[in-house]
Amino acid sequence: MSLSSPSSADWQVREHTFCWGTRTYLMGVLNVTPDSFSDGGLFDQLDTAIAQARSLVAAGVDVLDVGGQSTRPNAVDISCDEELSRVVPIIKAIRQETDIPISIDTTRAAVARATIAVGADIVNDISGATFDPAMLATVAELGVPIVLMHIRGTPQTMQQLTDYEDLIGEICAFLQARVEAAIACGIDPSRIAIDPGIGFAKTYAQNLEILRRLPEFRALGYPVLVGPSRKGFIGHLLNQPNPRDRVWGTAAACCAAIAGGADLIRVHDVREMKDVCRVADAIFRHSSQTLN
């Protein structure tokens, strides 16, 4: 099986080109929060966040995904000002050191605007731009790419909203509707990616089903981001309560995602998943770029 490119055009972000379909790109998680499920409190100071950013860049990350609001189940919502105080100084500092593409993991238009102004390049919205009605118009005005993810409810309520009549069909319909809303607001279709939202209003079994049926999301015609890293379904399978001990399970999930056509993989363990991507791309994409 050789995976073809999505219909979307390549993304040019600073000096970096994302040639969708040729290889899997790695989005490295940089949570600058005290309460994220896997690494909360590890990188919520400027010095530790910068050190982690350097480590991810050295490991070969393609995008740094900076987030200041935890989205784990039952996470406490913070104010816009608090989110800004967490992410703006760190993005500004990273940008002074490297031209690596930076995505801002936020659901707030004000945070998107402020972080793009200091050096972020991409908006990664776990709500599919449903939490803030100003998000799509703001992204259109800024002219940056956006990742639209599927969710039901909020991080406080999502795990009580896992009843679906047609899991994949309903997620696809949501994503298609959000894409159409984005285009209607003036966002270039070639600047949109989608994410089925593993772990967000999904049960253990539903997360596995999404990974098995990823080609159905690719069929929508947009680059697909998948975020299985250290998630609870892996802990369930391995009986491993500590998220940081789920690296090998994450590797298996990432390999499955690549086999299903994922274009971007959002991970914590970049060095290890870089190897996974290289081997899986050589097997599933038949791309000479993976063999160089």
Buried (B, 14 or more C-beta within 10 A) or exposed (E): EEBEBBBBBBBEBEEBEBBBBBBBBBBBBBBBBBBBBBBBEBBBEBEBBBEBBEBBBEBBBBBBBBBBBBBBBEBEEBEBEEBBEBBBBBBBBBBEEBEBBBBBBBBBBBBBBBBBEBBBBBBBBBBBBBBBEBBBBBBBBBEBBBBBBBBBBBBEEBBEBBEBEEBBEEBBEBBBEBBEBBBEBEBBBBBBBBBBBBBBBBBBEBBBBBBEBBEBBBEBBBBBBBBBBBBBBBBBBEEBEEBEEBBEBBBBBBBBBBBBBBBBBBBBBBBBBBEBBBEBBBEBBEBEEBEE
